[in-house]
Amino acid sequence: MSTILDTIVAHKRKEIASRRELRPVKLLESSLYFNAQPLSLRQYLTRANSSGLIAEFKRKSPSKGWINRYAPVERTTLGYMQAGAAALSVLTDAEFFGGQNEDLTTARRFNFCPILRKDFVVDEYQVLEAKSIGADAVLLIAAVLAPAEIDRLGRLARSLGLEVLLEVHDAEELARSANADAVSLIGVNNRNLHDFSLSLDTSLALAEAIPAEFVKVSESGISSAQAIGQLRAAGYRGFLLGEAFMRHARPERACAALVQELVALPKTTVPA
Ligand SMILES: O=C(O)c1ccccc1NCC(=O)[C@H](O)[C@H](O)COP(=O)(O)O
């Protein structure tokens, strides 16, 4: 059965063709950021006292429509970082998420922490583009990529110094796609893309199956310190939150409030 991902990817493929004409690879390679030293998402999530929060800038989504159309990228992302987020995620897809590449570049100019380019990567061009706009990491989604494509795109990302977060939804995707030569973090998405329902049980059930060499990230539907405590106890070190922050008029303040709650979490919920 097809999901929203199939619709998004079909659109993406058309979009890439026209982008390539507008901004050929040579132009991407001449960007200020192309030779910059990237920051390690893996390191920022796992260092001592990291909140593990990957705070997302997300204006709209297929499941919710507009969430926050007018939040400014500068104030929101700088606020996230000052609040104690370990890293940022910026949605650059325009059609389905209301984002743009310039949002990521703006976040880059205002922040010194790793930035994940959140988009639907199916082509080498998008990896080069991620590097050229100032990203430190890219997302690859197992549901839309064959293992050979993950290998090819992941190795290209690595050769540019970008880290790869591989997103999976179940044990089958994990078994077929986890490739340590191409990927350094595994993200389990708690959103069911058939009906958009959300359940942390997806992350909790898959935790033990994720090989130890990958940093574990839980994505979507997370909104409380208590949930993060549960996920930490299961071995997760990264927590990707979008809507829980962006549905507020001042997303960065919601992030600061959550970080305060995390500081007060009992130590027993943090893995050794
Ligand atoms: O958010 C959606 O509705 C969505 C639908 C289809 C594909 C991807 C989608 N979201 C992308 C994401 O991965 C989330 O923005 C991210 O995990 C944060 O999720 P949340 O905290 O639930 O906003």
The ligand as an SDF file (V2000), in Angstrom:
LIG
                    3D

 23 23  0  0  0  0  0  0  0  0999 V2000
    5.1710   15.3330   10.2380 O   0  0  0  0  0  0  0  0  0  0  0  0
    4.5210   14.7370    9.3700 C   0  0  0  0  0  0  0  0  0  0  0  0
    3.2800   14.8370    9.2650 O   0  0  0  0  0  0  0  0  0  0  0  0
    5.2110   13.8660    8.3670 C   0  0  0  0  0  0  0  0  0  0  0  0
    4.4530   13.2110    7.4190 C   0  0  0  0  0  0  0  0  0  0  0  0
    5.0710   12.4390    6.4610 C   0  0  0  0  0  0  0  0  0  0  0  0
    6.4430   12.2890    6.4340 C   0  0  0  0  0  0  0  0  0  0  0  0
    7.2120   12.9380    7.3930 C   0  0  0  0  0  0  0  0  0  0  0  0
    6.6080   13.7170    8.3550 C   0  0  0  0  0  0  0  0  0  0  0  0
    7.3470   14.3990    9.2850 N   0  0  0  0  0  0  0  0  0  0  0  0
    8.7540   14.5380    9.2340 C   0  0  0  0  0  0  0  0  0  0  0  0
    9.3810   14.2190   10.5160 C   0  0  0  0  0  0  0  0  0  0  0  0
   10.1710   13.3290   10.5490 O   0  0  0  0  0  0  0  0  0  0  0  0
    8.9870   15.0130   11.7350 C   0  0  0  0  0  0  0  0  0  0  0  0
    8.9200   16.3530   11.3920 O   0  0  0  0  0  0  0  0  0  0  0  0
    9.9400   14.8620   12.9130 C   0  0  0  0  0  0  0  0  0  0  0  0
   10.1870   13.5410   13.2300 O   0  0  0  0  0  0  0  0  0  0  0  0
    9.3370   15.5780   14.1380 C   0  0  0  0  0  0  0  0  0  0  0  0
    8.0730   15.0270   14.4100 O   0  0  0  0  0  0  0  0  0  0  0  0
    7.0580   15.7470   15.4200 P   0  0  0  0  0  0  0  0  0  0  0  0
    7.7990   16.0020   16.6860 O   0  0  0  0  0  0  0  0  0  0  0  0
    5.9490   14.7790   15.6130 O   0  0  0  0  0  0  0  0  0  0  0  0
    6.6430   17.0190   14.7710 O   0  0  0  0  0  0  0  0  0  0  0  0
  1  2  2  0
  2  3  1  0
  2  4  1  0
  4  5  1  0
  4  9  2  0
  5  6  2  0
  6  7  1  0
  7  8  2  0
  8  9  1  0
  9 10  1  0
 10 11  1  0
 11 12  1  0
 12 13  2  0
 12 14  1  0
 14 15  1  0
 14 16  1  0
 16 17  1  0
 16 18  1  0
 18 19  1  0
 19 20  1  0
 20 21  2  0
 20 22  1  0
 20 23  1  0
M  END
$$$$
